[in-house]
Amino acid sequence: MKKIQMTKEKKEVKVIEPKQVEVKQESSIETFISQAIQANVPIETLERLLAMRDKVKAEQSKEAFVRAMAEFQSECPIIEKKKVVNDKAGKKRYAYAPLESIVEQVKGLLAKNGLSYDFDEIKDEKYVSAVCTVTHVMGHSKVSTFKVEIGKEEYMTDTQKYGARMTFAKRYAFCNAFGILTGDEDVDANESEVPESLIKEISAITSLEALKTYYLANKGKGKEFDKAVTEHKKFLEQVQKDENIQ
């Protein structure tokens, strides 16, 4: 008796990527619109088709943006705070990551995922705001805004105060837009960095009474602000003590 050998035919399974589906769908709509134009359909019908195409493109653009942002965040490292700010005695007050350092560490990932950004600036008598707009190559964008009080430092010109605060605002607007974390940022959700210009403002105060008045007028700026004031208070107390000894 002859043996009958059964063979199973292997079927190749193709995985269709989301981008392929988007291209196919868009191509179908464009073809449909082209056919409608050739058939001289009423202008109202053509307008509805064009509106449908714009809606599909907007949805595809948003989906692509979300995927790109997810890819970026999955690869983005926690940024190190390498810029150190010291007090008058040379002791470290705090550390932070300057905007240029952050951009340098992530610009490759931004390009890889088709993401770009730009800034706009808003200024009034009391505040400056940095507006960071993130845009994907397919057109979808997202806006992140960070607002900072200008301050009243007497040792700084208006231009210097504006520049210092705007740099600070841009850094936070940028990090918030991309979901970027810097080292030790999650130790206490209520802590925030103090701008270097504010540290200089505190350090310029030369009497305990003036420091007390300054603190009462500005309290509520966070634990790091309170810490900076406390450290300068200790410094002034030590100076006063040394003067009394002399």
The 8 nearest C-alpha neighbors of each residue, nearest first, counted from 0:
[[1, 2, 3, 4, 5, 6, 7, 8],
 [2, 0, 3, 4, 5, 6, 7, 8],
 [3, 1, 4, 0, 5, 6, 7, 8],
 [2, 4, 1, 5, 0, 6, 7, 8],
 [3, 5, 2, 6, 1, 7, 0, 8],
 [6, 4, 3, 7, 2, 8, 1, 9],
 [7, 5, 8, 4, 9, 3, 10, 2],
 [6, 8, 9, 5, 10, 4, 11, 3],
 [7, 9, 10, 6, 11, 5, 12, 4],
 [10, 8, 7, 11, 6, 12, 13, 5],
 [11, 9, 12, 8, 7, 13, 6, 14],
 [10, 12, 13, 9, 8, 14, 7, 15],
 [13, 11, 10, 14, 9, 15, 8, 16],
 [14, 12, 15, 11, 16, 10, 19, 17],
 [13, 15, 16, 12, 17, 11, 19, 20],
 [14, 16, 13, 19, 17, 20, 18, 12],
 [15, 17, 19, 18, 14, 20, 21, 13],
 [18, 16, 20, 19, 21, 15, 22, 63],
 [17, 19, 21, 20, 16, 22, 15, 63],
 [20, 18, 22, 16, 21, 17, 23, 15],
 [19, 21, 17, 23, 18, 22, 24, 16],
 [20, 22, 18, 24, 19, 23, 25, 17],
 [21, 23, 25, 19, 24, 20, 26, 18],
 [24, 22, 26, 20, 21, 25, 19, 27],
 [25, 23, 27, 21, 26, 22, 20, 28],
 [26, 24, 22, 28, 27, 23, 21, 29],
 [25, 27, 23, 29, 24, 28, 22, 30],
 [28, 26, 30, 24, 25, 29, 31, 23],
 [27, 29, 31, 25, 30, 26, 32, 24],
 [28, 30, 32, 26, 31, 27, 33, 25],
 [31, 29, 33, 27, 28, 32, 26, 34],
 [30, 32, 28, 34, 29, 33, 27, 35],
 [33, 31, 35, 29, 34, 30, 28, 36],
 [32, 34, 30, 36, 35, 31, 29, 37],
 [35, 33, 37, 31, 32, 36, 38, 30],
 [34, 36, 32, 38, 33, 37, 40, 31],
 [37, 35, 39, 33, 38, 34, 32, 40],
 [36, 38, 34, 39, 35, 33, 40, 32],
 [37, 39, 35, 36, 40, 34, 33, 41],
 [40, 38, 36, 37, 35, 41, 42, 34],
 [39, 41, 38, 35, 36, 42, 44, 45],
 [42, 40, 44, 43, 45, 39, 46, 35],
 [41, 43, 45, 44, 46, 40, 39, 47],
 [44, 42, 46, 41, 45, 47, 40, 48],
 [45, 43, 47, 41, 42, 46, 48, 40],
 [44, 46, 42, 48, 47, 43, 49, 41],
 [47, 45, 49, 43, 48, 44, 42, 50],
 [46, 48, 50, 44, 45, 49, 51, 43],
 [49, 47, 51, 45, 46, 50, 52, 44],
 [48, 50, 52, 46, 51, 47, 45, 53],
 [51, 49, 47, 53, 52, 48, 46, 54],
 [52, 50, 48, 54, 49, 53, 47, 55],
 [51, 53, 49, 55, 50, 54, 56, 48],
 [54, 52, 56, 50, 51, 55, 57, 49],
 [53, 55, 57, 51, 52, 56, 50, 58],
 [56, 54, 58, 52, 57, 53, 59, 51],
 [57, 55, 59, 53, 54, 58, 60, 52],
 [56, 58, 60, 54, 55, 59, 53, 61],
 [59, 57, 55, 61, 60, 56, 62, 54],
 [58, 60, 56, 62, 57, 61, 63, 55],
 [61, 59, 57, 63, 137, 139, 58, 62],
 [60, 62, 64, 58, 63, 139, 59, 57],
 [63, 61, 59, 65, 64, 60, 58, 66],
 [62, 64, 60, 66, 61, 65, 67, 59],
 [65, 63, 61, 67, 62, 66, 135, 68],
 [64, 66, 68, 62, 67, 63, 69, 61],
 [67, 65, 69, 63, 64, 68, 70, 62],
 [68, 66, 70, 64, 112, 69, 65, 63],
 [69, 67, 71, 65, 70, 66, 72, 64],
 [68, 70, 66, 72, 67, 71, 73, 65],
 [71, 69, 67, 73, 68, 72, 66, 74],
 [70, 72, 68, 69, 74, 73, 75, 108],
 [71, 73, 75, 69, 74, 70, 68, 178],
 [72, 74, 70, 71, 75, 69, 76, 68],
 [75, 73, 72, 71, 76, 70, 108, 69],
 [74, 76, 72, 71, 73, 77, 105, 108],
 [77, 75, 78, 74, 180, 179, 105, 72],
 [78, 76, 181, 180, 182, 79, 75, 179],
 [77, 79, 181, 182, 76, 180, 80, 101],
 [78, 80, 182, 81, 181, 96, 77, 95],
 [79, 81, 95, 96, 94, 82, 182, 181],
 [82, 80, 96, 79, 95, 83, 94, 97],
 [81, 83, 95, 94, 96, 80, 84, 97],
 [84, 82, 94, 93, 81, 85, 95, 91],
 [83, 85, 93, 92, 91, 94, 82, 86],
 [86, 84, 91, 90, 92, 89, 83, 87],
 [85, 87, 89, 90, 88, 92, 91, 84],
 [88, 86, 89, 85, 90, 202, 234, 231],
 [87, 89, 86, 90, 85, 234, 91, 92],
 [90, 88, 85, 86, 87, 91, 84, 92],
 [91, 89, 85, 86, 88, 92, 87, 84],
 [90, 92, 85, 93, 84, 86, 89, 83],
 [93, 91, 85, 84, 86, 90, 94, 227],
 [92, 94, 84, 91, 83, 95, 85, 192],
 [95, 93, 83, 82, 80, 84, 81, 96],
 [94, 96, 80, 82, 81, 97, 83, 93],
 [95, 97, 80, 82, 81, 100, 79, 98],
 [98, 96, 100, 99, 95, 101, 82, 170],
 [97, 99, 170, 101, 100, 102, 96, 169],
 [100, 98, 102, 101, 97, 103, 96, 104],
 [101, 99, 103, 97, 98, 102, 96, 104],
 [100, 102, 98, 104, 103, 99, 97, 105],
 [103, 101, 99, 105, 104, 100, 106, 98],
 [102, 104, 100, 101, 106, 105, 99, 107],
 [103, 105, 101, 102, 106, 100, 107, 78],
 [104, 106, 102, 108, 107, 103, 109, 101],
 [107, 105, 109, 108, 102, 103, 104, 110],
 [108, 106, 110, 109, 105, 111, 104, 103],
 [109, 107, 111, 105, 106, 110, 71, 112],
 [108, 110, 114, 106, 112, 107, 111, 113],
 [111, 109, 113, 107, 112, 108, 114, 106],
 [110, 112, 108, 109, 113, 107, 114, 71],
 [113, 111, 67, 109, 110, 114, 108, 71],
 [112, 114, 110, 136, 135, 111, 109, 115],
 [115, 113, 135, 109, 112, 134, 110, 136],
 [114, 116, 134, 133, 135, 109, 113, 117],
 [117, 115, 133, 132, 134, 131, 114, 118],
 [116, 118, 132, 131, 133, 119, 115, 130],
 [119, 117, 131, 130, 132, 120, 129, 116],
 [118, 120, 130, 129, 131, 121, 117, 132],
 [119, 121, 129, 128, 130, 122, 118, 127],
 [122, 120, 128, 127, 129, 119, 123, 130],
 [123, 121, 127, 126, 128, 120, 124, 125],
 [122, 124, 126, 125, 127, 121, 128, 149],
 [123, 125, 126, 122, 149, 127, 148, 150],
 [126, 124, 149, 123, 148, 127, 150, 122],
 [127, 125, 148, 149, 123, 147, 122, 124],
 [126, 128, 122, 147, 121, 146, 165, 149],
 [129, 127, 146, 121, 145, 120, 147, 122],
 [128, 130, 120, 169, 168, 145, 144, 119],
 [129, 131, 144, 119, 118, 143, 120, 128],
 [132, 130, 118, 143, 142, 117, 172, 173],
 [131, 133, 142, 116, 117, 141, 118, 143],
 [134, 132, 116, 141, 140, 115, 142, 131],
 [135, 133, 140, 115, 114, 139, 116, 138],
 [134, 136, 114, 137, 138, 139, 113, 64],
 [135, 137, 113, 138, 114, 134, 139, 115],
 [138, 136, 60, 135, 139, 63, 64, 59],
 [137, 139, 136, 135, 60, 134, 140, 57],
 [138, 140, 60, 61, 135, 134, 137, 64],
 [141, 139, 134, 133, 135, 138, 132, 142],
 [140, 142, 133, 132, 134, 143, 139, 176],
 [143, 141, 132, 131, 133, 144, 130, 140],
 [142, 144, 131, 176, 172, 130, 132, 175],
 [145, 143, 130, 172, 129, 131, 128, 142],
 [144, 146, 172, 168, 129, 128, 171, 130],
 [145, 147, 128, 127, 168, 129, 126, 144],
 [148, 146, 127, 126, 128, 168, 149, 164],
 [147, 149, 126, 150, 125, 127, 146, 164],
 [150, 148, 126, 125, 164, 147, 160, 161],
 [151, 149, 148, 152, 160, 125, 197, 126],
 [152, 150, 153, 149, 160, 155, 200, 157],
 [151, 153, 154, 155, 200, 150, 160, 156],
 [154, 152, 155, 151, 156, 200, 157, 150],
 [153, 155, 152, 156, 200, 203, 151, 199],
 [156, 154, 153, 152, 159, 160, 157, 158],
 [155, 157, 159, 158, 160, 154, 153, 152],
 [156, 158, 160, 159, 161, 155, 162, 149],
 [159, 157, 161, 156, 160, 162, 155, 163],
 [158, 160, 162, 156, 161, 157, 155, 163],
 [161, 159, 157, 163, 158, 162, 155, 164],
 [162, 160, 158, 164, 159, 163, 165, 157],
 [161, 163, 159, 165, 160, 164, 158, 166],
 [164, 162, 160, 166, 165, 161, 159, 167],
 [163, 165, 167, 161, 166, 162, 168, 160],
 [164, 166, 168, 162, 167, 163, 161, 169],
 [167, 165, 169, 163, 164, 168, 162, 170],
 [166, 168, 164, 165, 170, 169, 163, 171],
 [169, 167, 165, 171, 129, 145, 170, 166],
 [170, 168, 172, 129, 166, 171, 167, 173],
 [171, 169, 98, 173, 167, 168, 172, 174],
 [170, 172, 174, 173, 168, 169, 175, 145],
 [173, 171, 169, 145, 175, 144, 143, 170],
 [174, 172, 176, 170, 171, 175, 169, 131],
 [175, 173, 179, 171, 177, 176, 172, 178],
 [174, 176, 178, 172, 173, 177, 171, 179],
 [175, 177, 173, 143, 174, 178, 172, 142],
 [176, 178, 179, 174, 175, 173, 68, 72],
 [179, 177, 175, 174, 176, 180, 72, 173],
 [180, 178, 174, 177, 175, 181, 77, 75],
 [181, 179, 77, 78, 178, 182, 184, 174],
 [180, 182, 78, 77, 184, 79, 183, 80],
 [181, 183, 79, 184, 78, 77, 80, 180],
 [184, 182, 185, 186, 181, 80, 187, 180],
 [183, 185, 182, 181, 186, 180, 187, 188],
 [184, 186, 183, 187, 188, 182, 180, 181],
 [187, 185, 183, 184, 188, 190, 189, 182],
 [188, 186, 189, 190, 185, 184, 183, 191],
 [187, 189, 190, 185, 186, 184, 191, 221],
 [190, 188, 187, 191, 221, 222, 186, 223],
 [191, 189, 222, 187, 188, 221, 223, 192],
 [192, 190, 223, 221, 193, 189, 222, 188],
 [191, 193, 223, 194, 190, 95, 93, 224],
 [192, 194, 224, 223, 195, 197, 191, 198],
 [195, 193, 197, 196, 192, 198, 167, 164],
 [194, 196, 198, 197, 199, 193, 84, 163],
 [195, 197, 199, 194, 198, 200, 163, 160],
 [198, 196, 200, 194, 199, 195, 201, 193],
 [199, 197, 195, 201, 200, 196, 202, 194],
 [200, 198, 202, 196, 197, 201, 203, 195],
 [199, 201, 197, 203, 198, 202, 152, 196],
 [202, 200, 198, 203, 199, 204, 197, 228],
 [201, 203, 199, 204, 200, 198, 231, 205],
 [204, 202, 200, 201, 199, 205, 154, 198],
 [205, 203, 202, 201, 206, 210, 209, 200],
 [204, 206, 203, 207, 235, 209, 210, 202],
 [207, 205, 209, 208, 204, 210, 235, 211],
 [206, 208, 210, 209, 211, 235, 232, 205],
 [209, 207, 211, 210, 206, 212, 213, 205],
 [208, 210, 212, 206, 211, 207, 213, 204],
 [209, 211, 207, 213, 208, 212, 214, 204],
 [212, 210, 208, 214, 209, 213, 207, 215],
 [211, 213, 209, 215, 210, 214, 216, 208],
 [214, 212, 210, 216, 211, 215, 209, 217],
 [213, 215, 217, 211, 216, 218, 212, 210],
 [216, 214, 212, 218, 217, 213, 211, 210],
 [215, 217, 213, 214, 218, 212, 211, 219],
 [218, 216, 214, 215, 213, 219, 220, 212],
 [219, 217, 214, 215, 220, 216, 225, 221],
 [218, 220, 221, 217, 225, 224, 222, 215],
 [221, 219, 218, 224, 217, 222, 225, 223],
 [222, 220, 224, 219, 223, 190, 191, 225],
 [221, 223, 225, 190, 224, 226, 189, 191],
 [222, 224, 226, 225, 221, 190, 191, 227],
 [223, 225, 227, 226, 222, 221, 220, 193],
 [226, 224, 222, 228, 223, 227, 229, 221],
 [225, 227, 223, 229, 224, 228, 222, 230],
 [226, 228, 224, 230, 229, 225, 223, 231],
 [227, 229, 225, 231, 226, 230, 232, 224],
 [230, 228, 232, 226, 231, 227, 225, 233],
 [231, 229, 233, 227, 232, 228, 226, 234],
 [230, 232, 234, 228, 233, 229, 235, 227],
 [233, 231, 229, 235, 234, 230, 228, 236],
 [234, 232, 236, 230, 231, 235, 237, 229],
 [233, 235, 231, 237, 232, 236, 238, 230],
 [236, 234, 238, 232, 237, 233, 239, 231],
 [237, 235, 233, 239, 238, 234, 240, 232],
 [236, 238, 240, 234, 235, 239, 241, 233],
 [237, 239, 235, 241, 240, 236, 242, 234],
 [240, 238, 236, 242, 237, 241, 235, 243],
 [239, 241, 237, 243, 238, 242, 236, 244],
 [240, 242, 238, 244, 243, 239, 237, 245],
 [243, 241, 239, 245, 240, 244, 238, 237],
 [244, 242, 240, 245, 241, 239, 238, 237],
 [245, 243, 241, 242, 240, 239, 238, 237],
 [244, 242, 243, 241, 240, 239, 238, 237]]
